[in-house]
Amino acid sequence: MSNAPAPDADALRRRVRDFLAAHDPATTPPTEFLGARFDAGLAWVHFPEGDGGLGAPRALQQVVNEEFAAAEAPEPPAHAVIGLGMAAPTILAFGTEEQRRRYLRPLFSAEEIWCQLFSEPGAGSDLAAVATRAVHDPETDVWTVDGQKVWTSFAHMADFAILVARTDPDVPKHRGLSYFVLDIHDPGVEVRPLRQATGEAEFNEVFISGARIPDADRLGGVGEGWKVANTTLMNERVAIGGRAMPREGGMLAPVTAAWRERPELRTPGLQDDLLRLWVDTEAARLTGERLRQQLAVGAPGPEGSAVKLAFAVLNQRTTGLELELLGDEGLRYDDWTFRRPDGTGWNERAAGFRYLRAKGNSIEGGTSEVLRNIIAERVLGLPQEIRVDKDVPWKELPR
Ligand SMILES: Cc1cc2nc3c(=O)[nH]c(=O)nc-3n(C[C@H](O)[C@H](O)[C@H](O)COP(=O)(O)OP(=O)(O)OC[C@H]3O[C@@H](n4cnc5c(N)ncnc54)[C@H](O)[C@@H]3O)c2cc1C
């Protein structure tokens, strides 16, 4: 790591332009382009040098993103979201130097895709209840993992998973977990599609039978999985709900486009609803912008739950309004083919697809009810829910 001062916005802009001059975004293959971008410290500017960053303030990432977007440079694909938004910040926070060097570059260049093996049939909101067991063999220094995970987005495209497993059933549930990186190609891992209301199978159920994880692929200490998982979850909420968006972007774009292009659909009532939605969406967008600027001085905290909550509420209101606006046409479903999507193209699909897919927004990354609990307890400081299972050994909990 050099002792040079972290660059400011102007220096970063120059750095990106020099990089673009040396790597033509139109002709350099995306993987090569992204790998070189990582090497130049322009992947995540707030990460340390050597880990894809420059040790710069986090807020300056926006400067870099704007420059690359203006040059229409290759970006990591949508299905790299779990690697980028969740695995990378966790590996940065808890990974050894060896782990950071091994995983971060191919994660950013999307040569390796990641998924998140957290939820189980009996552990979703109550993630600390996971029953998937990891047992350590001191002779081989390898963990053997058995269990079942569910709702695993993009597991069918993944190479690695971040995994939370129970390593000690004799202590209270939050204290008996550890956090691992699992090679999803291990013969003990079976990925099966789960078809959703949209007709697609974006997520999966994953059966783990005797999968092996070398101890070197543990992130954080044995028994510290809850702490590590919380870093992932805080980042997940910002990754899902706090993305930079242009005005009238995201799910609102097709609604305002239809409103402008098809005046015959307008009614005074719908105009009132659309204006309210427009203002609320803009307020949420600017709040997200403020959150990203606050992140300049640290990692995401419980405040990220608010942007994720607003994202879910607004997406469901927006897609509902779109169906109302389109009338009969909105009720016709465009395509119920069983597909394995790559996470892109929501706005190219018909309104019915967006309406159904947005239902998942208030479940994925923490349900809206659970996020309200987090905001109440950890942001507003209201009294905590009663938790009778906190000090009971996990194996003695009723199931
Ligand atoms: C599109 C999508 C993608 C997903 N991708 C992934 C993934 O890649 N990896 C992964 O691990 N998981 C993933 N999930 C799973 C997701 O994280 C869980 O579904 C979620 O945490 C809720 O858990 P659950 O489904 O078990 O519901 P439950 O936890 O059983 O909740 C049922 C209901 O009870 C409510 N509830 C539960 N606890 C409380 C409480 N304390 N207070 C008030 N209400 C409560 C909930 O809000 C919900 O309405 C995905 C889910 C969706 C929809």
Ligand as a Chemical Component Dictionary entry (heavy atoms), coordinates in Angstrom:
data_LIG
# 
_chem_comp.id                   LIG 
_chem_comp.type                 NON-POLYMER 
_chem_comp.pdbx_formal_charge   0 
_chem_comp.three_letter_code    LIG 
# 
loop_
_chem_comp_atom.comp_id 
_chem_comp_atom.atom_id 
_chem_comp_atom.alt_atom_id 
_chem_comp_atom.type_symbol 
_chem_comp_atom.charge 
_chem_comp_atom.model_Cartn_x 
_chem_comp_atom.model_Cartn_y 
_chem_comp_atom.model_Cartn_z 
_chem_comp_atom.pdbx_ordinal 
LIG C1  C1  C 0 -37.135 -12.504 -4.615 1  
LIG C2  C2  C 0 -36.479 -13.092 -3.395 2  
LIG C3  C3  C 0 -35.130 -13.373 -3.418 3  
LIG C4  C4  C 0 -34.506 -13.924 -2.299 4  
LIG N1  N1  N 0 -33.165 -14.234 -2.384 5  
LIG C5  C5  C 0 -32.555 -14.801 -1.321 6  
LIG C6  C6  C 0 -31.179 -15.218 -1.406 7  
LIG O1  O1  O 0 -30.530 -15.059 -2.446 8  
LIG N2  N2  N 0 -30.612 -15.814 -0.344 9  
LIG C7  C7  C 0 -31.284 -16.017 0.832  10 
LIG O2  O2  O 0 -30.687 -16.528 1.757  11 
LIG N3  N3  N 0 -32.595 -15.664 0.952  12 
LIG C8  C8  C 0 -33.238 -15.068 -0.101 13 
LIG N4  N4  N 0 -34.569 -14.716 -0.015 14 
LIG C9  C9  C 0 -35.299 -15.073 1.205  15 
LIG C10 C10 C 0 -35.672 -13.909 2.102  16 
LIG O3  O3  O 0 -34.553 -13.356 2.729  17 
LIG C11 C11 C 0 -36.692 -14.458 3.112  18 
LIG O4  O4  O 0 -37.826 -14.880 2.393  19 
LIG C12 C12 C 0 -37.067 -13.429 4.142  20 
LIG O5  O5  O 0 -36.005 -13.182 5.009  21 
LIG C13 C13 C 0 -38.324 -13.846 4.948  22 
LIG O6  O6  O 0 -38.175 -15.107 5.478  23 
LIG P1  P1  P 0 -39.318 -16.220 5.320  24 
LIG O7  O7  O 0 -39.659 -16.300 3.871  25 
LIG O8  O8  O 0 -38.828 -17.447 5.994  26 
LIG O9  O9  O 0 -40.581 -15.620 6.056  27 
LIG P2  P2  P 0 -40.846 -15.640 7.626  28 
LIG O10 O10 O 0 -39.623 -15.177 8.332  29 
LIG O11 O11 O 0 -41.416 -16.962 8.004  30 
LIG O12 O12 O 0 -41.947 -14.519 7.759  31 
LIG C14 C14 C 0 -43.338 -14.761 7.536  32 
LIG C15 C15 C 0 -44.102 -13.483 7.862  33 
LIG O13 O13 O 0 -43.938 -13.159 9.261  34 
LIG C16 C16 C 0 -43.438 -11.838 9.413  35 
LIG N5  N5  N 0 -42.523 -11.792 10.555 36 
LIG C17 C17 C 0 -41.522 -12.659 10.841 37 
LIG N6  N6  N 0 -40.873 -12.277 11.944 38 
LIG C18 C18 C 0 -41.467 -11.138 12.384 39 
LIG C19 C19 C 0 -41.250 -10.265 13.483 40 
LIG N7  N7  N 0 -40.269 -10.492 14.379 41 
LIG N8  N8  N 0 -42.046 -9.177  13.594 42 
LIG C20 C20 C 0 -43.043 -8.933  12.707 43 
LIG N9  N9  N 0 -43.313 -9.745  11.654 44 
LIG C21 C21 C 0 -42.529 -10.828 11.487 45 
LIG C22 C22 C 0 -42.707 -11.552 8.122  46 
LIG O14 O14 O 0 -42.608 -10.158 7.878  47 
LIG C23 C23 C 0 -43.574 -12.268 7.086  48 
LIG O15 O15 O 0 -44.660 -11.446 6.731  49 
LIG C24 C24 C 0 -35.234 -14.180 -1.119 50 
LIG C25 C25 C 0 -36.607 -13.885 -1.085 51 
LIG C26 C26 C 0 -37.231 -13.362 -2.212 52 
LIG C27 C27 C 0 -38.693 -13.067 -2.155 53 
# 
loop_
_chem_comp_bond.comp_id 
_chem_comp_bond.atom_id_1 
_chem_comp_bond.atom_id_2 
_chem_comp_bond.value_order 
_chem_comp_bond.pdbx_ordinal 
LIG C1  C2  SING 1  
LIG C2  C3  SING 2  
LIG C2  C26 DOUB 3  
LIG C3  C4  DOUB 4  
LIG C4  N1  SING 5  
LIG C4  C24 SING 6  
LIG N1  C5  DOUB 7  
LIG C5  C6  SING 8  
LIG C5  C8  SING 9  
LIG C6  O1  DOUB 10 
LIG C6  N2  SING 11 
LIG N2  C7  SING 12 
LIG C7  O2  DOUB 13 
LIG C7  N3  SING 14 
LIG N3  C8  DOUB 15 
LIG C8  N4  SING 16 
LIG N4  C9  SING 17 
LIG N4  C24 SING 18 
LIG C9  C10 SING 19 
LIG C10 O3  SING 20 
LIG C10 C11 SING 21 
LIG C11 O4  SING 22 
LIG C11 C12 SING 23 
LIG C12 O5  SING 24 
LIG C12 C13 SING 25 
LIG C13 O6  SING 26 
LIG O6  P1  SING 27 
LIG P1  O7  DOUB 28 
LIG P1  O8  SING 29 
LIG P1  O9  SING 30 
LIG O9  P2  SING 31 
LIG P2  O10 DOUB 32 
LIG P2  O11 SING 33 
LIG P2  O12 SING 34 
LIG O12 C14 SING 35 
LIG C14 C15 SING 36 
LIG C15 O13 SING 37 
LIG C15 C23 SING 38 
LIG O13 C16 SING 39 
LIG C16 N5  SING 40 
LIG C16 C22 SING 41 
LIG N5  C17 SING 42 
LIG N5  C21 SING 43 
LIG C17 N6  DOUB 44 
LIG N6  C18 SING 45 
LIG C18 C19 SING 46 
LIG C18 C21 DOUB 47 
LIG C19 N7  SING 48 
LIG C19 N8  DOUB 49 
LIG N8  C20 SING 50 
LIG C20 N9  DOUB 51 
LIG N9  C21 SING 52 
LIG C22 O14 SING 53 
LIG C22 C23 SING 54 
LIG C23 O15 SING 55 
LIG C24 C25 DOUB 56 
LIG C25 C26 SING 57 
LIG C26 C27 SING 58 
# 
